[in-house]
Amino acid sequence: MVSTLVGQTKPLPDQKSDVKRCAPKIVNQAPSPKEQSLRTRTGEKSTGFSPIVAFQILESGEVVHAYVKRSSGIADIDAYALKLIQRTKFNRRSGCGIIESESSVDIDFI
């Protein structure tokens, strides 16, 4: 199983920053889950979409205020996507302020 983060970032309004210097880069991404940990419960139905998680990246590279913006329809997949983002660490960006971001988490079952 392979997870891929596909995202976009932007500085919060009223922040003047050097875009190239302040662009966040992933330093440490959480490992992919074991296949048996992702299951559907009775009554759950996939929406056909990958979950999208919205979050903020602090200057320290820490992820805060993460939440599922668009559900996959399967609670375990949404929970995994949220944990993946929360445990991802980005590079330090001193003087760059907080960055709003969102990421689609694509999960390939190989």
PAZAPA-4460 file (N, C-alpha, C; in steps of 0.05 Angstrom, whole numbers, plus 32768, in hexadecimal, padded with zeros to 4 digits):
% residues 110
    n_x    n_y    n_z   ca_x   ca_y   ca_z    c_x    c_y    c_z   seq   type   mol
   8011   7FE9   8000   8000   8000   8000   8012   8019   8000     1      M     A
   800C   802C   7FEF   801C   8044   7FED   8009   805C   7FF0     2      V     A
   8012   8070   8000   8003   8089   8003   8012   809F   7FF6     3      S     A
   8004   80B1   7FE9   8010   80C8   7FDB   8001   80E1   7FE4     4      T     A
   8011   80F5   7FEC   8005   810F   7FF3   8007   8121   7FDA     5      L     A
   7FF0   812C   7FD3   7FEF   813F   7FBD   7FE3   8158   7FC9     6      V     A
   7FF2   816E   7FCA   7FE7   8185   7FD9   7FED   81A0   7FCC     7      G     A
   7FE2   81B4   7FD9   7FE6   81CF   7FD2   7FE9   81DF   7FEB     8      Q     A
   7FF9   81F4   7FEA   7FFD   8205   8002   7FFB   8222   7FFA     9      T     A
   7FF5   8233   800E   7FF5   8250   8009   7FF8   825D   8025    10      K     A
   8006   8274   8025   8009   8283   803F   7FEE   828E   8047    11      P     A
   7FEB   8292   8061   7FD2   829F   806B   7FD2   82BB   8061    12      L     A
   7FBA   82C8   805E   7FB8   82E3   8055   7FC9   82F6   8067    13      P     A
   7FD2   830C   805C   7FE2   8320   806A   7FFE   8316   8071    14      D     A
   8007   8301   8064   8022   82F8   8069   8033   82FE   8050    15      Q     A
   8048   830D   8055   805B   8312   803F   8072   82FF   8043    16      K     A
   8077   82ED   8030   808C   82DA   8033   8099   82D4   8018    17      S     A
   80B2   82CA   801A   80C0   82C2   8003   80B5   82A6   7FFB    18      D     A
   80A6   82A4   7FE5   8098   828C   7FDE   80AB   8274   7FDB    19      V     A
   80C2   8278   7FCE   80D5   8262   7FCA   80E1   8259   7FE4    20      K     A
   80E9   826B   7FF5   80F6   8264   800F   80E1   8258   8022    21      R     A
   80C9   8261   8020   80B4   8259   8034   80A4   8241   802B    22      C     A
   80A9   8236   8013   8099   821F   800A   80A0   8207   801C    23      A     A
   808B   81FA   8027   808F   81E4   8039   8098   81CB   8029    24      P     A
   80AA   81BC   8035   80B3   81A3   802A   80B1   818D   803F    25      K     A
   80A7   8175   8036   80A4   815F   8049   80C0   8155   8052    26      I     A
   80C3   8154   806C   80DC   814A   8078   80D9   812D   8080    27      V     A
   80C1   8126   808B   80BC   810B   8095   809F   8105   8092    28      N     A
   8099   80F1   8081   807D   80E9   807D   8077   80CF   808C    29      Q     A
   8060   80CE   8098   8058   80B6   80A7   8057   809E   8094    30      A     A
   805C   8085   809F   805B   806D   808F   803F   8066   8086    31      P     A
   803C   8057   8071   8022   804E   8067   8017   8039   807B    32      S     A
   7FFD   8037   807D   7FF1   8024   8090   7FF2   8008   8084    33      P     A
   7FEE   7FF4   8096   7FEB   7FD8   808C   7FD0   7FD5   807F    34      K     A
   7FCE   7FC5   806B   7FB6   7FC2   805B   7F9E   7FBB   806C    35      E     A
   7FA2   7FA9   8080   7F8A   7FA0   808F   7F7F   7FB6   80A2    36      Q     A
   7F8F   7FCB   80A6   7F85   7FE0   80B8   7F70   7FF3   80AA    37      S     A
   7F6E   7FF1   8090   7F5A   8001   8082   7F43   7FEF   8079    38      L     A
   7F2C   7FF3   8085   7F15   7FE2   807F   7EFC   7FF3   807E    39      R     A
   7EE8   7FE9   8070   7ECE   7FF7   806F   7EBC   7FEA   8084    40      T     A
   7EAC   7FFB   8090   7E98   7FF2   80A3   7E7D   7FEF   8095    41      R     A
   7E6B   7FE1   80A1   7E50   7FDD   8096   7E43   7FF8   8091    42      T     A
   7E39   7FFB   8079   7E2C   8014   8072   7E3E   802A   8066    43      G     A
   7E58   8026   8068   7E6A   803A   805C   7E6C   8036   803E    44      E     A
   7E6D   804C   8030   7E6F   804A   8013   7E82   8060   800A    45      K     A
   7E95   8058   7FF9   7EA9   806A   7FEF   7E9C   8080   7FDE    46      S     A
   7EA7   8098   7FE0   7E9D   80AE   7FCF   7EAA   80AE   7FB4    47      T     A
   7EBF   809D   7FB1   7ECF   809C   7F98   7EE5   80B1   7F97    48      G     A
   7EE8   80C0   7FAD   7EFD   80D4   7FAE   7F11   80CD   7FC4    49      F     A
   7F2A   80D7   7FC0   7F3E   80D5   7FD5   7F37   80EA   7FEA    50      S     A
   7F3D   80E5   8004   7F38   80F9   8018   7F4A   8111   8014    51      P     A
   7F40   8129   801A   7F50   8141   801A   7F51   814B   8037    52      I     A
   7F69   8150   8040   7F6E   815A   805B   7F79   8176   805A    53      V     A
   7F6C   8188   8068   7F75   81A4   806A   7F84   81A7   8084    54      A     A
   7F99   81B8   8084   7FAA   81BB   809C   7FBB   81D4   809A    55      F     A
   7FC8   81DB   80B0   7FDA   81F2   80B0   7FF6   81E7   80B7    56      Q     A
   800B   81F4   80AB   8026   81ED   80B1   8033   8205   80BF    57      I     A
   803C   8201   80D8   804A   8216   80E7   8066   821A   80DD    58      L     A
   8073   822F   80E5   808F   8235   80DD   80A1   821E   80E5    59      E     A
   809A   8210   80FB   80AB   81FA   8105   80A9   81E1   80F4    60      S     A
   8095   81E1   80E1   8091   81C9   80D0   807C   81B7   80DB    61      G     A
   8071   81BE   80F3   805C   81AE   80FF   8041   81B2   80F2    62      E     A
   8031   819D   80EF   8016   819F   80E4   8002   81A3   80FA    63      V     A
   7FF0   81B6   80F7   7FDB   81BC   810C   7FC1   81C0   80FE    64      V     A
   7FAB   81BE   810D   7F90   81C3   8104   7F89   81B3   80EB    65      H     A
   7F90   819A   80EB   7F89   8188   80D4   7F6D   817D   80D7    66      A     A
   7F5F   817C   80C0   7F44   8171   80C0   7F3E   8166   80A4    67      Y     A
   7F2B   8153   80A3   7F23   8147   8089   7F10   815B   807B    68      V     A
   7F19   8166   8065   7F08   8179   8056   7EF5   816B   8043    69      K     A
   7EFE   8155   8037   7EED   8145   8026   7EF1   8127   802D    70      R     A
   7EDC   811A   8034   7EDD   80FE   803D   7EDF   80EA   8025    71      S     A
   7EEB   80D4   802A   7EEB   80BE   8016   7ED2   80AD   8019    72      S     A
   7EC3   80B1   802F   7EAC   80A2   8036   7EB2   808A   8047    73      G     A
   7ECC   8084   804B   7ED4   806D   805C   7EE4   8078   8074    74      I     A
   7ED9   8075   808C   7EE4   8081   80A4   7F02   807A   80A8    75      A     A
   7F0A   8060   80A4   7F25   8058   80A9   7F39   8066   8096    76      D     A
   7F31   806A   807D   7F42   8078   806A   7F44   8095   8071    77      I     A
   7F2E   80A2   8079   7F2F   80BE   8081   7F40   80C2   809A    78      D     A
   7F3E   80AF   80AD   7F4E   80B1   80C6   7F6B   80AD   80BF    79      A     A
   7F72   809A   80AD   7F8D   8096   80A5   7F99   80AF   8098    80      Y     A
   7F89   80BB   8086   7F93   80D3   8077   7F98   80EA   808B    81      A     A
   7F86   80ED   809E   7F8A   8102   80B3   7FA3   80FD   80C3    82      L     A
   7FA7   80E4   80CC   7FBF   80DD   80DC   7FD8   80E0   80CC    83      K     A
   7FD7   80D9   80B2   7FEF   80DB   80A1   7FF8   80F9   80A0    84      L     A
   7FE4   810A   809B   7FEB   8127   809A   7FF5   8131   80B5    85      I     A
   7FE7   812A   80CB   7FEF   8133   80E6   800B   812B   80ED    86      Q     A
   8014   8113   80E4   802E   8109   80EB   8044   8111   80D7    87      R     A
   803C   811E   80C1   8050   8127   80AE   805E   8140   80B9    88      T     A
   8078   8141   80B5   8088   8158   80BE   8094   8167   80A5    89      K     A
   8092   8181   80A6   809D   8192   8091   80B6   81A0   809A    90      F     A
   80C5   81AC   8087   80DD   81BA   808E   80D7   81D3   809E    91      N     A
   80EB   81DC   80AE   80E8   81F5   80BD   80E9   820C   80A9    92      R     A
   80D9   8221   80AE   80D8   8238   809C   80D6   8251   80AD    93      R     A
   80EB   8258   80BB   80EB   826F   80CD   80E4   8289   80BE    94      S     A
   80D2   8298   80CB   80C9   82B2   80BF   80B4   82B0   80A9    95      G     A
   80AA   8298   80A4   8097   8294   808E   807A   8294   8098    96      C     A
   8075   8292   80B1   8059   8291   80BB   804B   8276   80B6    97      G     A
   8032   8276   80BB   8021   825E   80B8   8018   825B   809B    98      I     A
   8019   8243   8091   8010   823E   8076   7FF7   822C   8076    99      I     A
   7FE2   8235   8068   7FCA   8225   8064   7FD0   8210   804F   100      E     A
   7FC7   81F7   8053   7FCD   81E3   803F   7FB6   81CF   803E   101      S     A
   7FB4   81C0   8029   7FA2   81AA   8027   7FAF   8195   8015   102      E     A
   7FA9   817C   801B   7FB5   8167   800C   7FA2   8150   8007   103      S     A
   7FA2   8146   7FEF   7F93   812D   7FE9   7FA5   8116   7FF0   104      S     A
   7F9B   8102   7FFD   7FAB   80EB   8004   7FA2   80D4   7FF3   105      V     A
   7FB2   80CC   7FE0   7FAC   80B6   7FCE   7FB8   809C   7FDA   106      D     A
   7FA7   8088   7FDC   7FB0   806E   7FE7   7FAD   8059   7FD1   107      I     A
   7FC4   804D   7FCA   7FC4   8038   7FB6   7FC8   801D   7FC4   108      D     A
   7FB5   800B   7FC1   7FB7   7FF1   7FCD   7FC6   7FDF   7FB9   109      F     A
   7FDF   7FD9   7FBF   7FF0   7FCA   7FAD   7FF3   7FAD   7FB7   110      I     A
***
